[in-house]
């Protein structure tokens, strides 16, 4: 028996299956409490999202010398369109005094300050961010809102500024893990019931996937606490979707092959050993592709992107372990009855050989070249929408699917005060040149005002208010002008940070990541496919189809974002995230299909092998695609535009990949290229069967 065959028998041996189950149960008991602590280990401070070497990030670090505790400004806005009254001013002053004693408020409360048009007041309140990031903003901002709204004498009140926006972002992400988990599990249960048409079989894949999620969360928690791994709300949320989606995919592939082998082997232990031996390489290769693609994110400049890579890679590795050990053990332990009411009896014919996908394969085989050219042209037409994809980033208002109080407050603030109020630039320089740096800043177009510098141990800090909204392109251009001006001051060593600078630096870092990581992922995927299929033609064709599928998905998504959902644009990192998930997961289906086609081609010839491979895997690939697409679509339930866009685009791309690209385009190209698909392996030199025999097999 070969080493791989012996390894495949471990999870399904007559005694070893119980050992595997016992080990997993112990692991789950230990991991459960640790997994529950992952949310507490999340780092949602600005530094966990920003590019590590950016100028704005350096300012965030250096300004701690002037104020050891990180703060964010909340701007309380009062508005009375008919004009602020003396009583309004008294009430706002009373509120300001109350703000100073609010928990988490740190430093001097400034205001109330009346607007030039006499219709609004503003009070600036510095809030201690603490170590919990935006989560620590929520209690203080909620308290400010309650205080301002009470006895407001008919004025409308809002809390905005970086603190107000951060608190609303925290509210949007509140309960993200439980929301995503509940929605994803519900979707998986429904689709597994429809796929298996069994009232009990779905429990085993779901239990195994849930176990993988718990263990992966525990591992990530330990690494975050003791090894410095950065986890934030974004990576923790995507982890849930990825582990449950990818884990269920692997479960579907293995279960389908196991059901097939049960018709050939009377002993279920032997059937599972054969299923693992045959399906194991495809599952291993597909998970290796996802892991390698995710680890490519480690070179990203954006901390939020580089931190996502190892988090997702760990989740996929644990999912692979669960689906190749725990799930086989469970399936063998419960026996054939778990497939009830359609149990695969020994000696019965395999229904997939004459099923729907067998007929699709035979239809494609009659005209493969016309099919793949027509399909490619249709997908290319979908790519036209790319010209309208707005990758310039999202404004503060554009990040929410709704309109929270901070966004309304920002609009009111911009109507009555300089637009950059509440989100000033922060400039740090040497103390000796501070006045020259301030003068250079004030002389820059787009700067409304600047505070006096504060000196500390040879350095100085001051803030500059912008004339334009802090999240506008005009404000970003002002940041560049200010940087050029202050960098030119000799000996100042000046740096410019603040909210607008953060937006600018994050956008540029994300754009650079897109240019670097996308080609790297394609190269990694190409190498893995070449090693797996032992060919060069097939990997090149498969990668080309994945890129076409990705571009088509983005083109269609751009149309929906603009004309249906009315989103203002997409985040700078959107193309990279969608690419990594679509390519890594889309290659899964390539691997599932083409490993089976290669296996069949060795006995039947490539054209007949493509039909047999599609017949055997078409149903499971379609089911896996529907489940994975549905799990990513769950991201659209969150009130955050970035998540909704990623969820929609990935779900759409997965559906295109499974229903069109994998099942039709790849099959047609394989048939058209025939044995040349496997060049330069031995299969490329295999003599095709006679036309009469080929027609009979098709």
N, C-alpha and C positions, 0 to 999 in steps of 0.2 A: 504494500500500500504506500502511495506517495506521501511525502510530508504534508502536502496541502489537504489530501484526503483524510489523513489522521487528524489534522487540526479541525477539519470540518465535523468530525464525529464527536468532538468534546462536548458541545452544548446539547447534543441529542443522544448521548449514550444512555443505556438503561439505568446506570447508577449516576453518571456524571450530570445528567439533567437536573437531578435533585440537588446536587452540590451547587450548580450554577444558580438555581433558584434561591437557595439558602444564602449564598453570597450576596446576591442582589438585594434580598430582603434586609440583610444586616446593613448593607451599604445605604439603603433608603432610610433605615431607622437613624443611622448616624447623620446622613446628609440633610434630612428634613429640617431640623432646627437651624442648621447653618444656612440653608437656602432661604429661610424666612428672614434672615438678617441682611440679605443682599441690598435691599432698599436703603438700609441705614448706612451701607458702605458706599453708596453712590456719591460721586463728587460732581456737583452741579455748579460749582463756581466757574466764573468766566474763564479762568486759566485752563480748565479741563476741556474747553471747547476750542480755544483760540490756537493759532499757529504759534509754536513754542518760541521761535526766534524773532517774531514780528516786533516792530517798534512799540506798538500799543501794548503788547504783552510785557515788554520790558518796563514800560511806564507803570503798569499795574503792580509790578514787583517793587520798583524803586519808590513809589509813592507811600509804601508802608513805612518808610523811614520818617515821613512827616505825620503819619497817623497809623500806628501799628495795626489797628483794626480796620478791615475793609469796610467801606461804607458805600451806600448808593443813595442818591438824592430822590426823595419823593417830592413832587410838586402838587400842592393842594390848590385847586383852582376854584374860585367862586365867580359866578357870572349872574348879572342882572341886566338884561338887554335895555331896560329903561334907564339905567344908571345906578351906580352904587350909592347907597344912602349912608349917612353918618352912623345909623344903627347897624348897618351891615359891617362897617369898619370896626365898630366896637365888638361885634360878635366874632369877626375873624381874628381880632387881637386876643379875645378870650380863648378861642380855639388854639391859637399859636402857643399860648401859655400852657394849655393842656397838652399840646403835642410834646412839649419839652419833657414832660414827666411820663410819657408813654414808654412802656418797655421796649427795648431795642433801639430807641432813639438815642443817638450819640452825637454830641457836638451842638453847635449853636443853630437854633431855629431862626431863619431869616424871613422877615415879613410880619404882617401882610404888606405887600407892595401893590399900589393901585396902577392900573394900566393907563396909558396915555389918553385913551378914549373914555375913561371913567366908567366903563361897563364891567370891569373884572378886577379881581384881586388874586394875588398868588402868594403862597407861603412855601418856602423851601425847607424841607425837613430831612436831615441826614440820618440814615438808618444803618445800624450795624448789620452787615451781611452775615457775620459769624462764619462758622465752618460748614454750614449746611447749604450754602449757595442760596438759590432763590427760595428754598423752603423756609429759611429763616426770615424772609421778607414778608411772608403772608400774614403772620399775626400782627405785626406792626402796621402794615398797610390797611388791614381790615379795621384795626382800631382807629386809624386816622380817618377812614371813610365814615365810620360810625359817629365819631366826634364831630366831623364837619357837617354831616347830614342832620344831626340833632340841632334843633333850634336855628335852622339856617335862614329863617325869616323870609322864605320864599325864593332865596337864591338857589340856583342849581350848583351842585358841588361835585367835584371829581378829583381823584388822586391819580396822577400820571407821573412822568419822569421815569428814569431807569428803574427806580424801586417799584413804582406802580406797574410798569410793564412786566418787570420780573415776577411780581406777585401774581399777575394774571397768567403769565406763562406757567408758573408753578401750579396754579389752579387748573390750567388746561391739562397738565401732565399728572394731576392728582389721581391716584388710583389707576394709573396707566397699566401697571402690571396685572392687577386683578381684572380690569376691564378687558384687556387683551386676552388674558388667560381664559376668562369665561366665554368670550365671543369665539375665540379660536377653538376651544374644546367643543362648543356647541356645533360649530361648522363641521369639524372633523367627525363627530358622532353621526350627524345627518348624512354626510357623504359616504362614510364607511358603511352605514346601513344600506344606502342605495347601491354601493359597489358590490358588497358581499351578499346582499339579499339574505342575510342571516341575522337573527335577533341576538346572537351571542358572540359571533366571531369578532365583531368590531371591538369588543372589550379588551382583547389581548394586545392588538397594536396600540390602542390608546393608552393602556396601562404601561406598556413598554416605553412609549414616547413621553408620557408624563414622568415616568421614572428617570428617563434620560434628562429631562428638564430639571428635575429636582437635584440630581447629582451634579449637573453642569453648573447650576446656580450656586451650589455649595462650594465647588472647586473655585469658581470665579470669586466668590466672597472671600475665601481663604487667601487667594492671590492678591485681592484688593487690599486686604487688611495687613498682610505680612510681606508682600513682594512688590508693592507699589503699582499694581495694575490699575489703570484708570477706568472706572465704570461710571457712566452717567445715565440719565433717564432714557436717552436715545438708544444706547447700546443694550441696556437692560430690556427695553421694550421689544427691540428687533430680535433679541435672543429668543424670546418666547415664541414668536412667529416662526423663526427659522428652525428651531429644534423640533417643534411639533410638526411643521410642514415637511422638512427634510426627513425626519424620522419616520413619518407616516409613508412617505415615498418609498423608503427602503423596505418598510414592512410590506407594502403592496407588492413590490417586486419579488421579495422572498416568498411571501405567501402564495403568489400566483405560481411560482416555480415548484413550491412544495405540493400544491394541489395537483399540478401536472405530474409530478413524480409519484404521488399516491396512486395514480391510475396504472403505474408501471411496476410498483413494488408493493408487495403484500405487507411487509413490515414497515410501519410508519417511521421507525428509527432510521432504517436504511433509506427511506424516501427523503427524510430531512437531510441526511448526510449528503445525498446526491444533490439535493436542492442547494445546500450551502456551497458545495464544491462547484456547481455550475453558476449560480447567481452571485456567489461571494466575490469573485474578481470584479464583476461589474459594479457591485455595491461599494467595494473598496476603492476602485478607481474613481467612481463618481464622488465619493466623500473626500478622497485625496485632492480632487480637482477643486472642490469647494474650499477645503482647508487651505490649499496653496494660494488660491485666489484671495481669500480673506487675509492671509499673512502678507500678501503684497501691500495691503493697506498700511503696514507698519512703517513704510517709508514716507507716508503722507506728512505734509507740513501741518495740517490741521490736527490738533490733539484729539478732537472728537472723532475724526476719521481713523487716525492711527490706533486709538483705543478700541474702536469697534472691531478691528481685525482679529486680535487674539481672543476677544470675548466670543465672537461668532465661531472662530476656529475650534475653541474648546467645546462649544455646544455641539458642533457637528461630529467631533471625535467621540464624544460621549454617546451621541445618538447612534453612531456606527456601532459602538461597543454593545449598546442595548439591543439593537436590532439583529445582531449576529450572535448573541449569546442568550439574553433573557427571552426574547421572542421565540427563538427555536425551541428552547427548553419548555416554555409554556405550551406551545403548539403540540409538541410531542407528548407532554404530560396529559393533556386533555383528550387527545386522540381525534379520530375522524369525525366524531359526532358534532364537533364544534362548527362544521360546515353546514349543519342542518339548516334548511330542509333539503339541500342538494349536496349530499355527501359524495365525494369522489371515490367510487368503489374500484377495487383492483380489477384491471382488465377491461374497464370501460373506455370507449374512445375519447380522445381529448377534443372537447367541443370547439376550441379556438381554431382548429385546422379547417373547419368548414364554416366558421362564423362570419360576422360582418366584415372584420378586417381582412380576412382571407379573400373575400369578394372585392374589397377595395384594392388589395394588392394585385389581384388578377386584372382588374380594370386598368390600373396604372400600367401593368405589363404589356397591354395592347398598344400603348402609345406613350412610352416614358418620356421621350424628348419633348413632345408637345406639352405634356403635363408639367414638367419642371420649368420649361421656358415660360409658360403661361402663369404658373404660380409665382415665379420670380418677378415677372412684370407687374403682377398685382401687388406684391409686397413692395416693389420699388415705387409704385404709385402712392402707396401709403406713406412713403418716406418724404413726399413733397411737403407734408405738414411741418417738417423740421425747420423750414424757413421762418415759421412764425413762433418757434420756441424761444421764449424770452428768458435767457439765462443771465439776467443782470441782477439777480437777487430779489429779495422781498423786503418791502418796507415794514415798519412795525405793524401798521394796520393790516398789511398783507399776510402776516404770519398766522393770523387767526381766521378760522372759518366764520366766526361771528364778529361781534363788535363789542369787546369788553370795555369797562369803564375807563381804563387807561388810554385806550385809543380815542374814545370820545373826548376825554380830557386833553389829549394832545392836540386835537383839532380846535378845541376852544382856546387853548393856550396860544396856538399859532395865529388865531384871529385877533388877539388883543396884546400880545407881547412879542418881542423878537423870537423868531421861530426856534432858535437854538436854546432857548431858556430851559433849564432843567437838565440838559445834556451837554454841558460845555466841554471844550477840549481841555485836556490837562497837559501842561507844558512843564518839563523839568530841565534845568540847566545848572551850570555852575553858579554859585552865588555871586561871584565877581561880575559875571556878564548877564545877570538876570534882568537888569533894566534894559540893556541893549536888546535882549531877546524879546522882552515884552514890547518894546517899541517896534521891533520888526514884525511882531505878531499883529499889533494894532494897525500897522501900515498895510496889512495884507487885505486885499479885497475879499469881502464875505465875512469879515470879523466885525461884530457889533460892539463888543466891549471886552475888557480884560481886567481881572482883579489885580491887586498889588501882590508882588511876590512874597512868599514866606521862606525864610532861610533856615537850614538845618544842616550842621556839620559840613559846610562847604558847598551844599547844593541848595537850589531854590525851586519852588513850585508855585505856579499861578494857573488860573483857569481863564479861558477865553470863550465868550458866548458867540455863537454863529448867527448870521442873519437869516440863514435858510434852515428848513426843518432838518434835524440831525440825521435822518435816514434818507435824505434826498441825494441825487447825483450831484447837485450843486454844492451841497455841504462836503461831499467827498472830494470834489475838485478844490474846495477851500483848504481841506486838510493837506493836499499835495502842495498847494501854494504856501501854506504856513510852514510846512516842513522844509521846503526849499529856502524860505526866508531865514528860518532860525538855524538851519544847518550851515548857512553861510556866515553866521556870526563867529568870528575867530575865538577859539578857546572856550566856547560855550558848552560844547558836547550836549547840545539840546536834543530832546526827544519829545514827540507829540503823541499823546494818547487820548483816551476818552471814547465815548460811545461811537461817534462817527468814525474815528480812526480804527476802532475795533471792526466795524462793519467793512471798511475799506480793506484792511489787512486780511480779514477772513475771506473776503471775496477773491482777492488775488491769490491767496494760498490755495483755495479750493480749485481755482482755474489751473494753477500750476500742477496740482495733484491730478487733475483730469488728463493733462498732457503726458504726465509721467507714468501713472499707474495703469491706465487703460491699455497701452501697448505692452506693458509688462505682463498683465494678466493674460492677454492674448498669447504671448510667447509661452507662458507657463502651461496654459491649456493645450497648446499645440504640441508641446513636448510630451505631456501626459498621454494625449491621444495617440501620438506616434508610438510610444512605448507599449501602450495597451493593444493597439490594433496591428502593431508591427508593420506599418505602412507609412507612406508619406502622402499619397494622393488623398486617401480618405480623411486624414486629419485636416488637410488644407480645405477640402470641400466642406467638412463639418464646421470648421471655424468660420468660413465664409457665410454659411447659412445662418449661423448664430448672429453674426454681425448684421446681416440683412434683417433678421427677425428683430434685433434690438433697435435698429434704425426705424423700422416700420412701427414698432410699438411707441417710440418717441414721437414719430410723426402723427399718429392717431391721438396720442395723449395730448400733444400740443393743441390740436383742434378742440378737444373736449375741455381742456383747461381754459381756453380763451372764450369759446362760444357757448359752452354748456354750464361749466362751473363758475366762469367769470373770475378766475384767479388772475392776479396782476402779473404773475410770472412764476419762475421757479427759482429755488435756491441754487447758489453756485455749485454746490456739491451734488445736486440732483442727478446730472448725467453719470457721474462716477458711481453713486450708490446703485442706480438702476442697472448700469452696465455690469457691475460686479455680481449683483444678484441674478440678473438674467443670464449672463454668460456662464457663471458657475453652476447655476441650477439648470439652465437650458442644456448644458453639456451633459448633465445627468441623463437626460432623455436620449441624447445621442448615444451615450455609452450603453444604456439599457437596450436600445434598438440594435446598434451596430455590433456589439459583442455577440448577440444572438444571431444576427445575420452572418457574421463571420463563422460562427459555429456551424450553422446550417450550410453555408457556402462550401465548406470543406467536403461535404458529402453530396450536395445537389448541384453545385455550380452557383455562381453569384446571383443570377436573375431569379432562379427558383428559391435560392436561399433568402433573397430579399422578401419574397412573398411569404415564405415560411416564418421569417423573423418578424415581419409585420403582423402576421396572423397571431403569433404567440405573444407578442408584447404590445400590440396596438391597444388592446383593452386596458391593460394595466398602466400603460403610459398615459392614456387619456384620463383614467381615474386619478392617477397620481397628479397629473396636471390640474385637474379640477380642484383637488384638495389643496394643493400648494397655492393655486391662484386665489382660492377662497380664503385661505389663512392670511395671505398678504392683503387681500381686500379688506380684512378686518381693521387694518391700520386706518382706513378711511372713516372709521367710527370716531376717531379722536378729533377734537376741535382745533387741530393744528394743521395748517396747510401743507407744510413740508411732509408730514407723515401721510396725509391724504394723497398727495401727489405720488410719493414713492409707492404706496399701496396700490393705487390705480394702475400706474405704469407697469409695475412688476406683474400684477395679476393679468393685465392685458397681454403682456409679453409672454407669460407662461402659457396662456391659452393659445396664442398664435403659434407658439413653439410646438405644443403638443398636438393641436388639431390640424395644423397646416404644414409647418416646417418639417417636423419629425416624421409625421405619418404620410405626407404626400411628397413634399419637395425632396427630402433626403432619399426616400424610397425610389422615386423616379430617377434621380441622378445616379443612384447605385445601379439600377437596372440598365440605364443608358451607357454608363461607363463599363458595366459588366466586370470582368476579371481585372481590368486596368485600375479599378477602385483600390485594389490591394497592392499596387506597385510600391516598393520593389520586392515584396514578400513572395513566397512560393505560390501562394494562391493566384498571383498575377500571371503565373505561367501554367495554371491549370487549364486543361483542354475543356471547353464547355461541352455539355452533353449534346447529342443530336437534336435538331430542331423538333423532331417528332416527340422525343422524350421531354424536351423543354416545354413544349405546348401542353403535354399531358400533365406535367407537374404544376404548370401555371393554371 
